[in-house]
Amino acid sequence: MFILWAIIALIVGAAGVYVFRLALLSYREIVHRVEKVPFSMVATGALLFGISGLLLYFSAFFFGIAALESKTVWSSAEILEIANASILPGFVVVLASLYQMYSTRKFRQWMMKRK
């Protein structure tokens, strides 16, 4: 049964890596964009970073707990508890990414006006 949980954790982790790649592409577009960057683009990029953080944290947490309790039969309530525990770090990543990307956007606009 541990192999099934390990495969699920790897699939969720792979999804997290894919979403992180999308977030990096979004961030690169924000940084290198010449015209004004709308806030919705910044919010979308921050949300992608948060979702990738949530998925990666869930994958690592779930894999670690499954490895420690390899004989345990998981219920859907236990899996939902782990998912709920992953929401807080994902939310923190969203807020931090939003602040960082918004400040990057403001700094770029300030530098462009200064020229």
C-alpha positions in Angstrom: 0.0 0.0 0.0 2.9 2.3 0.6 3.8 2.2 -3.1 0.4 3.5 -4.0 0.8 6.4 -1.6 4.3 7.1 -2.8 3.1 7.2 -6.4 0.3 9.6 -5.4 2.8 11.8 -3.6 5.1 11.7 -6.7 2.3 12.7 -9.0 1.3 15.6 -6.8 4.9 16.6 -6.5 5.3 16.5 -10.3 2.2 18.7 -10.6 3.8 21.1 -8.2 7.0 21.3 -10.2 5.0 21.9 -13.4 3.0 24.7 -11.8 6.3 26.1 -10.4 7.7 26.2 -13.9 4.6 28.0 -15.1 5.0 30.5 -12.3 8.6 31.1 -13.2 7.6 31.8 -16.8 5.0 34.2 -15.6 7.5 35.9 -13.3 10.0 36.2 -16.2 7.4 37.8 -18.3 6.6 40.4 -15.6 10.3 41.2 -15.1 11.1 41.6 -18.8 7.9 43.2 -19.9 8.5 46.7 -21.4 5.0 48.1 -21.1 3.1 48.6 -17.8 2.3 45.4 -16.0 -1.3 45.0 -14.8 -1.9 43.9 -11.2 -3.9 40.9 -12.4 -0.7 39.5 -14.1 1.1 39.9 -10.8 -1.7 38.3 -8.8 -1.8 35.3 -11.2 1.9 34.7 -10.9 1.7 34.9 -7.1 -1.2 32.5 -7.1 0.8 30.0 -9.3 3.7 30.2 -6.9 1.3 29.5 -4.0 -0.3 26.6 -5.7 3.0 25.1 -6.5 4.1 25.6 -2.9 0.9 23.9 -1.7 1.4 20.9 -4.0 5.0 20.5 -3.1 4.4 20.8 0.6 1.5 18.4 0.4 3.6 15.9 -1.5 6.5 16.0 0.9 4.3 15.9 4.0 2.2 13.1 2.6 5.2 11.1 1.5 6.9 11.5 4.9 3.8 10.5 6.9 3.2 7.5 4.6 6.8 6.4 4.9 6.6 6.6 8.7 3.3 4.7 8.9 3.5 2.3 6.0 1.0 -0.2 7.5 -1.7 2.4 8.1 -4.8 2.3 6.0 -5.5 5.9 5.0 -9.0 7.4 5.2 -10.2 10.3 3.1 -10.6 12.4 6.3 -6.9 11.9 7.1 -5.8 12.8 3.6 -8.0 15.9 3.8 -6.4 16.9 7.1 -3.0 16.7 5.4 -4.3 18.8 2.5 -5.7 21.4 5.0 -2.4 21.5 6.7 -0.8 22.3 3.4 -3.1 25.3 2.7 -1.4 27.6 5.3 2.1 27.3 3.8 0.6 27.8 0.3 -1.2 30.9 1.5 2.0 32.3 3.0 3.8 31.6 -0.3 1.0 33.5 -2.2 1.3 36.5 0.1 5.1 36.6 0.0 5.1 36.1 -3.8 2.5 38.8 -4.3 4.5 41.3 -2.2 7.8 40.4 -4.0 6.3 40.5 -7.5 4.4 43.7 -6.8 7.4 45.4 -5.4 9.4 44.3 -8.4 6.8 45.8 -10.6 6.8 49.1 -8.7 10.6 49.2 -8.7 10.6 48.7 -12.5 8.1 51.4 -13.1 10.1 53.8 -10.9 13.3 53.0 -12.8 11.5 53.5 -16.1 10.2 56.9 -15.0 13.6 57.8 -13.8 15.2 57.4 -17.2 
